[in-house]
Amino acid sequence: AQLCEPLLQRMRLPIERAIRDARLDHQTLGDIVLVGGAARMPMIARLVTRMFGRLPLRHIDPDQAIALGAAVAAGMKARDSALDEVVLTDVCPYTLGTQVSRIGPDGRERSGYFHPIIHRNSVVPISREDQLFPLTAEQAFLLIDVYQGESPTVDKNIRLGELKVPLAAAGGTQRSVTLRFTYDVDGILQVEVTEDATGKHYELVLEQNPGVLSPAQIRQRLQALDALKVHPREQQANLALVARTERLYAEHVMHRDQLQGWLLQFQQCLESQDLHRIERHREELSRALDELEQVL
């Protein structure tokens, strides 16, 4: 038991992190199931009991649980008709991002900072974008390094690849690029960079298991994700709600401060690109507008 104690303590951190990332509380969990052969050790059950304040289920074979889960996951990926009514969500296990430089309080440039694009525990498939700028007007290109990890500095994260993007001459135009990460359930990461001034497009595709899928299969999987590559601010449901709020603002002078505040909050929510958060906020704003129209 003493020899295993350090390993048991190491198990606590990922469990607590998973609970926290999922925004769950110990009291809201249903049943606790132990999976994997090591879960047969009595000390594992005792650890879980201490952490959650109740006993895990003991009648489920931990090896069979893994086999059943793997079978369901394989069936979902194969789009088996027997699983049409089964909803199985996968999440990104690590944060994916790029390296950026930042200007410190002393005005000096410091490189090596990790800039997340897709945060861990995001439901996949997922697509997120951000805008990057060169540090100087003379900068001829941007080097987009792709990293995975949870450290604020890239030297402690894992480097996956790079994409070198030439920049057009300044010429009075805004020099920036739009960086988009698209992550598939098969572990395919598509990195796209669009130069905002010229519209030139650059792409890097990274595979979790190189060689498993052919180039044609990879392209087919990525084309299926094109619908995700629309920023929430451009989605029809959100455009309609913004237009509705702006119409009420134009028509009702006495409620302009309130409507403007609601619109600002919703637009800030759209910039987060968190689809679940946006959906909740859209429903709340829609109800608020319904209630306001009833009293007007």
Summary of the structure (lengths in Angstrom):
residues: 296
radius of gyration: 23.9
end to end distance: 69.7
largest distance: 72.1
contacts: 744
relative contact order: 0.07
helix: 44%
strand: 24%
